[in-house]
Amino acid sequence: MTDLDPQTNTKDQIQPSGDTKETLIGRQQHQVTKIGGTFKPKEEELLSAIINKDLFAWSSVDMSGIHPDVMSHKLAIFKEARPVTQKNRKMGEERRRAV
């Protein structure tokens, strides 16, 4: 299950080249993102002005005014379908021994 979590599967993520530094994109100190560390002060100021801080939602409270149909997830399942138990799959050591 952890293979599907983007926060734990970091080996395939693209890493920045060169130095980076954090810049504030929210109203609180922990609401930051990383930008290139080689920006000149004027470029960094322009980039900071371009980033629309209102686009980032840190919680559902930050999304007031958005209809729930836009921000909620629904599973597409048939109400008439009957539950089926799937066959157990071999995992880890069990799988290696079977091969």
Secondary structure by P-SEA (a helix, b strand, c coil): ccccccccccccccccccbbbbbbccccccccccccccccaaaaaaaaaacccccccccccccccccccccbbbbbcccccccccccccccaaaaaaac
